[in-house]
Structure formats: structure tokens, C-alpha cells
């Protein structure tokens, strides 16, 4: 029953891997693009085609946003998202799946979690919780 309840929240685990950017000429226009070499090249060409003043303004905006993010993170103002809470619950039920959903790929952390879970369930849960909550 608990396993079914954990999987019923699976749409909440969806991670948006597509970065979005806001065009400076039209702030209401929000376009999303997949992260690829072609899109990166297009973004660089667009940035290089801007005037020197516009480039400086974009860089200032980005630095301001980054500074605010770091300040919020340092002061622990960022609240844990629903995804983090659900991943923590899933880390108790199925540790390797929680690590996979958190990381987004099958990597060394996933395999370590799988081995710990298969050998001894409790260390697998602890390891998955450390990965998900860090």
C-alpha cells in the first residue's frame, strides 16, 4: 500500500531540465529551449550581437540574481521543495530509486545506493537520505 502511494506521486518528481530564459526586450516572453550545442551557439551569437551597454546590463542582472541566490542559500531562507520531501519519503521506501530521481542519471551514487540497499537496507536508506537532502 505504501509502495503504491509513493508511486502515485511520481508526477511531482518531474524535474524540468529545460532551462528557460527571459528576453530582455520583452520580459513577458518566456521561451524554453533544450540544452544543446546548437542552442548554446545561438545564445552566444545573440549575446555577441548585442551592444556593449546591453551586454553589461545583462551581466549585471545575472550577477545580481546570483548574489541574491547565494545570500538566500547562506541564510537558509530557501524552503525545501515538495520534491525534496517526497524524495526523502521515497529514500526510506526505495533508496536507489530516490537517488536516481535526485541525480537524474544512473551514476556511481546510484550503484552505491543499490549495493547498500541489497546488502543491508538501513545503510542504503541512510546513504539515500544523505544524497537527497544534501
ABEGO torsion letter per residue (X at the ends): XAAAAAAAAAAAABBBABBBBBBAABAABBBBBBBBAAAAAAAAAAAAABBAAAAAAAAAAAAAAAAAAAAAAAAGABBBBAAAAAAAAAAAABAAAAAAAAAGBBBAAAAAAAAAAAABAAAAAAAAAAAAAX
